[in-house]
Amino acid sequence: MRRIWSTLGMLAMLTGCGTKPSTESRSVVVYVSEDQVFSEPILKDFEKETGIHVNAVFDTEESKSTGVMNRLLAEKSNPQADAYWANEPVRADVLRQQGISAPFRPSNARQIPEQFKDPQGYWTGFSARARLMVVNRAAKTRPSGVLSYIDPNTRGKAVIANPLFGTTTAQVAALFSVWGDEKGKQFLSGLKANRVKLSTSNGESADFVASGEFEFALVDSDDAVDRMRHGKPIEIVYPDQGDDQLGVLIVPNAMALIRGGPNPENGRRLIEYLVSKETERKLAAADCAQIPLNPGVPPPKELKPIGEIKTMKVNYADLAGKLQAIQPVLKEWVGY
């Protein structure tokens, strides 16, 4: 009888161990390159709604979206993260190429256009920035697209951010991808010949236009909206919207599931949450003024819905390769 009770006691202990949720099962680790001021409140909401604790590792301003990326590469053989929230899809695609991410197709992203998702499900885009032109209201010329930068009529009137950094790098890589290398190099030469001012950032470009020092600039949509909300005398132009023109480059956020992460199911739940319409509503209403990719979610009042914008047809995986390939060209052009 003692042996029977002892056996039953051990079975009860084993059963309890099997059903009691562990600390690990109620947490998720996410590496984040989206600005912490915008991403952290969303992650806090996920915690409140699911009871899953979020351990978030954010990029710093100094690391400029490369810190957590390098960490993921270093941890490839021993993954510590469950998911990666990238502020653009190029780095998310690098994870695919390196075998660091795993395919996952969130059901909440079914209505997001296919051009903003990896065909094999290795990353999913959501809530985007658009590359728009800001124009000073007093400007005598009005640009229609990126080729306005090399129009002799705009000589000395335009500014663009350093193409070695940020989304301007992606913009130039996209132009090289669509036009080919030779026309891309001609465009860069045309910028210099037309005395286009080189700024340190999209924000500085927008400020130059707002002050009237320059007439127009190509910047991110959040830079444009921020100046408009502060009453600056600028207007938005959606570049290259004609039938034979390139369209607007869209830079979405991207979520990737990490292969072999410690909490894969919670990683999937977090991704489902982040690509949802509700999250896109929050990011549209926030100061980052991001454009929802799910149809039916209203954009910031200053911007058009994604369905009303002619977008540039780019393959983000090809963009990643082109971005690396043109680095020597850009460094020589900038003067490094």
Disulfide bonds with the S-S distance in Angstrom:
none
